[in-house]
Amino acid sequence: MFGTHFYNEGLRKLTIAFGQIFNNVIIQNTSSTGAITKRIRVPLAYAPKEKFLVRLEQQANLSQDREVAVTLPRMGFEITGLSYDATRKINKMQKLIRVKSGEDGKKMEYNYTPVPYNINFNLYSFTATAENGLQIIEQILPFFQPEYTVTMNMVPELDIKRDVPIILNSVNYEDTYNGEFTQRRAVIYTLSFTAKTYLYGPMTNQGVIKKVQADLGTDTDSPLTREERIIVVPNTTSADGDDDFGFTTSLTFHTDSKRYNPTSGNDE
């Protein structure tokens, strides 16, 4: 857009971070004596709720061959919306700056203030029994009061790290156990979240400015006819962007009516 391609992977990183939170949910089945008979790590995938429901409906009858049926329990999540958050807006002209050394000397890399956005996620839990569903939910809810904060490396080139709160908005419950006893059951929990993140624009870099020249005149014609010239340079020409050696200011007066040509760099 606007002729400049950039991709900071902000939304991608947030999606991965959100999935990582729920990527290690465990279900344990026990016998009447309390011994663990089965321990399952619940699979997690990025997919809409409808995709899981369609796979369940493709083989809903338990009396038939179940080769194509989805194995439960299973979890899925998806992005459901993005919205601008004006309450977190700050001065958009501020810069995030980092000075880096390169083959051509030190350069300043910077990025302007990011844009605050709320990203909405839905997390789905599909289980065949109510007990398994309760196990999954109880491993999630205590960590959201109502938010859980993750730290993300938003722009590695500038070493920009931000804490992103992920807020739990609601929990909905659905039991699809209808009809005959041979029909497959699915207990579905839908958890709605909002992640308060920031989106960064393109990164810009520039070299160290080692000379500043200003021409002054008594008229407003463009280009300006010089009558007085001010040149400011660092005391040592080898100074870098984070050095502090002071400056030398030169002031000269001219009556030749010449004008500075920025293209050629000469007075003409």
C-alpha positions as CSV (number, residue, x, y, z in Angstrom):
1,M,0.0,0.0,0.0
2,F,1.2,3.6,-0.8
3,G,4.0,2.1,-2.8
4,T,5.9,0.6,0.1
5,H,5.8,-3.1,0.9
6,F,6.3,-4.1,4.5
7,Y,5.2,-7.0,6.7
8,N,6.0,-7.0,10.4
9,E,4.0,-10.2,11.0
10,G,2.2,-8.6,13.9
11,L,-1.1,-10.4,13.4
12,R,0.7,-13.7,12.6
13,K,2.8,-13.5,15.8
14,L,-0.3,-12.7,17.8
15,T,-2.2,-15.7,16.4
16,I,0.7,-18.0,17.2
17,A,1.0,-16.6,20.7
18,F,-2.8,-17.1,21.3
19,G,-2.6,-20.7,20.1
20,Q,0.5,-21.4,22.2
21,I,-1.5,-20.5,25.4
22,F,-3.9,-23.5,24.8
23,N,-1.5,-25.9,23.2
24,N,-0.8,-28.0,26.2
25,V,-4.3,-28.9,27.6
26,I,-4.4,-32.4,29.1
27,I,-7.4,-34.7,29.7
28,Q,-7.1,-37.6,32.1
29,N,-9.6,-40.4,32.4
30,T,-9.6,-42.4,35.7
31,S,-11.1,-45.7,36.9
32,S,-13.4,-46.1,39.9
33,T,-10.4,-46.5,42.1
34,G,-8.9,-43.2,41.0
35,A,-6.1,-44.8,38.8
36,I,-5.4,-42.9,35.6
37,T,-6.5,-45.1,32.6
38,K,-5.9,-42.6,29.8
39,R,-4.0,-39.3,29.4
40,I,-4.7,-37.2,26.3
41,R,-3.1,-34.0,25.1
42,V,-6.0,-32.2,23.3
43,P,-5.1,-31.4,19.7
44,L,-5.4,-27.8,18.7
45,A,-5.8,-26.3,15.2
46,Y,-6.6,-23.0,13.6
47,A,-10.0,-23.6,12.0
48,P,-13.6,-22.2,12.2
49,K,-16.2,-23.9,14.3
50,E,-18.3,-24.8,11.3
51,K,-15.4,-27.0,9.9
52,F,-15.5,-29.2,13.0
53,L,-19.2,-29.4,13.0
54,V,-19.3,-30.5,9.3
55,R,-16.7,-33.2,10.0
56,L,-18.8,-34.5,12.9
57,E,-22.0,-34.5,10.9
58,Q,-20.3,-36.5,8.1
59,Q,-20.4,-39.5,10.4
60,A,-22.8,-38.8,13.2
61,N,-24.3,-42.3,13.5
62,L,-22.3,-44.5,15.9
63,S,-23.7,-47.7,14.5
64,Q,-21.9,-47.2,11.2
65,D,-18.2,-47.4,10.2
66,R,-16.4,-44.4,11.7
67,E,-13.4,-44.2,9.5
68,V,-14.0,-40.6,8.6
69,A,-15.2,-39.4,12.0
70,V,-13.4,-36.7,13.9
71,T,-11.7,-38.0,17.0
72,L,-12.8,-36.1,20.1
73,P,-11.7,-34.3,22.2
74,R,-10.4,-31.5,20.0
75,M,-9.9,-27.7,20.2
76,G,-9.9,-25.0,17.5
77,F,-9.6,-21.2,17.4
78,E,-10.0,-18.4,14.8
79,I,-9.9,-14.7,14.4
80,T,-13.4,-13.3,14.4
81,G,-12.8,-9.6,14.0
82,L,-10.5,-6.5,14.2
83,S,-11.5,-3.1,15.5
84,Y,-9.6,0.2,16.1
85,D,-9.2,1.1,19.8
86,A,-9.3,4.9,20.1
87,T,-8.9,4.7,23.9
88,R,-5.3,3.6,23.6
89,K,-4.2,6.1,20.9
90,I,-1.1,8.2,21.6
91,N,0.8,10.8,19.7
92,K,1.3,9.4,16.2
93,M,4.4,11.5,15.5
94,Q,6.6,9.9,18.2
95,K,9.4,7.7,17.0
96,L,10.8,4.5,18.3
97,I,14.5,4.7,17.5
98,R,17.5,2.4,17.5
99,V,21.1,3.2,16.3
100,K,22.8,0.3,14.6
101,S,26.3,-0.1,13.2
102,G,26.9,-1.2,9.6
103,E,29.4,-1.3,6.8
104,D,28.7,2.4,6.0
105,G,28.9,3.5,9.6
106,K,26.1,3.9,12.1
107,K,22.5,4.3,11.0
108,M,19.3,5.3,12.8
109,E,16.4,2.9,12.3
110,Y,13.0,4.1,13.5
111,N,9.3,3.4,13.4
112,Y,6.5,5.7,14.2
113,T,4.0,5.1,17.0
114,P,1.9,2.0,16.3
115,V,-1.8,1.8,15.8
116,P,-3.9,0.3,18.7
117,Y,-6.2,-2.5,17.5
118,N,-8.4,-5.0,19.4
119,I,-8.3,-8.5,17.8
120,N,-11.2,-10.8,18.6
121,F,-10.6,-14.6,18.9
122,N,-12.9,-17.5,19.5
123,L,-11.7,-20.7,21.1
124,Y,-13.7,-23.9,20.6
125,S,-13.6,-27.0,22.7
126,F,-15.3,-30.2,21.3
127,T,-15.7,-33.2,23.6
128,A,-17.8,-36.4,23.5
129,T,-18.6,-36.2,27.2
130,A,-19.5,-33.5,29.7
131,E,-16.7,-34.6,32.0
132,N,-14.0,-34.0,29.4
133,G,-15.4,-30.7,28.5
134,L,-15.3,-29.6,32.2
135,Q,-11.7,-30.7,32.5
136,I,-10.7,-28.5,29.5
137,I,-12.6,-25.4,30.7
138,E,-11.3,-25.7,34.3
139,Q,-7.7,-25.7,33.0
140,I,-8.3,-22.4,31.2
141,L,-10.6,-20.2,33.3
142,P,-8.4,-19.7,36.4
143,F,-5.7,-18.0,34.3
144,F,-8.0,-15.3,33.0
145,Q,-9.0,-12.7,35.7
146,P,-10.2,-11.6,33.2
147,E,-7.0,-11.2,31.2
148,Y,-3.8,-13.1,30.6
149,T,-0.8,-11.2,29.4
150,V,1.8,-12.4,26.9
151,T,5.0,-10.6,25.9
152,M,5.6,-10.4,22.2
153,N,8.7,-9.3,20.2
154,M,6.7,-7.0,17.8
155,V,9.6,-5.6,15.7
156,P,12.9,-7.6,16.3
157,E,14.9,-5.1,14.3
158,L,14.1,-2.3,16.8
159,D,14.0,-4.7,19.8
160,I,10.4,-3.6,20.5
161,K,8.7,-5.8,23.0
162,R,5.1,-5.3,24.3
163,D,2.9,-6.9,26.8
164,V,-0.4,-7.8,25.1
165,P,-3.3,-8.5,27.4
166,I,-5.8,-11.2,26.2
167,I,-9.1,-10.7,27.9
168,L,-11.8,-13.4,28.3
169,N,-15.1,-11.9,27.4
170,S,-17.6,-14.8,27.6
171,V,-18.0,-18.6,27.8
172,N,-20.9,-20.3,26.0
173,Y,-22.0,-23.9,26.3
174,E,-23.8,-26.1,23.8
175,D,-24.7,-29.8,24.0
176,T,-25.7,-31.4,20.6
177,Y,-26.9,-34.6,22.2
178,N,-30.3,-34.8,20.4
179,G,-32.3,-37.7,18.9
180,E,-31.6,-41.4,19.4
181,F,-28.9,-42.9,21.7
182,T,-27.0,-44.0,18.6
183,Q,-26.4,-40.4,17.6
184,R,-23.0,-39.1,18.3
185,R,-22.7,-36.5,21.0
186,A,-20.6,-33.3,21.0
187,V,-20.3,-31.0,24.0
188,I,-19.1,-27.6,22.7
189,Y,-17.7,-24.7,24.6
190,T,-17.1,-21.4,22.9
191,L,-14.8,-18.9,24.6
192,S,-14.6,-15.4,23.3
193,F,-11.4,-13.3,23.8
194,T,-10.1,-9.9,22.9
195,A,-6.4,-9.2,22.4
196,K,-5.3,-5.6,22.8
197,T,-2.3,-5.3,20.5
198,Y,-0.6,-2.7,18.3
199,L,0.2,-2.8,14.6
200,Y,3.4,-1.2,13.4
201,G,4.0,0.5,10.0
202,P,7.1,0.3,7.8
203,M,10.5,0.8,9.3
204,T,12.7,3.6,8.0
205,N,16.4,4.2,8.4
206,Q,18.7,7.1,7.7
207,G,22.4,7.8,8.0
208,V,24.1,10.2,10.4
209,I,23.7,13.9,9.5
210,K,27.1,15.4,9.5
211,K,26.4,18.8,7.9
212,V,23.6,21.2,8.0
213,Q,23.4,24.2,5.7
214,A,20.8,27.0,5.8
215,D,20.7,30.0,3.3
216,L,19.0,33.2,4.4
217,G,17.7,36.0,2.1
218,T,15.6,39.1,2.2
219,D,13.0,38.0,-0.4
220,T,10.6,35.1,-0.8
221,D,11.5,34.1,-4.3
222,S,12.0,30.3,-4.9
223,P,14.8,29.3,-5.2
224,L,16.1,31.7,-2.6
225,T,18.9,34.1,-3.5
226,R,21.5,33.7,-0.7
227,E,22.7,36.6,1.3
228,E,23.7,34.8,4.4
229,R,24.8,31.2,4.9
230,I,25.0,29.2,8.1
231,I,26.8,25.9,8.1
232,V,26.9,23.6,11.2
233,V,29.2,20.5,11.4
234,P,30.5,18.3,14.2
235,N,33.8,19.2,15.7
236,T,35.2,16.0,14.4
237,T,34.1,14.8,11.0
238,S,34.3,11.2,12.2
239,A,31.6,11.7,14.8
240,D,28.8,9.2,14.9
241,G,25.1,9.5,15.8
242,D,25.6,8.8,19.5
243,D,28.8,10.8,20.0
244,D,28.8,14.2,21.8
245,F,31.8,16.3,20.6
246,G,29.9,19.6,20.1
247,F,29.5,21.6,16.8
248,T,31.2,24.2,14.8
249,T,29.0,27.0,13.3
250,S,30.3,29.0,10.3
251,L,28.5,32.2,9.2
252,T,29.3,33.8,5.8
253,F,27.7,36.7,3.9
254,H,27.3,36.9,0.1
255,T,26.5,39.7,-2.4
256,D,26.9,37.7,-5.6
257,S,23.2,37.0,-6.0
258,K,23.8,33.3,-6.5
259,R,21.5,30.5,-5.5
260,Y,22.2,27.1,-4.1
261,N,21.3,24.3,-6.5
262,P,20.4,21.2,-4.3
263,T,20.7,18.9,-7.4
264,S,24.3,19.8,-8.3
265,G,25.3,21.0,-4.8
266,N,26.8,24.2,-6.2
267,D,26.1,27.9,-6.1
268,E,24.9,29.0,-9.5
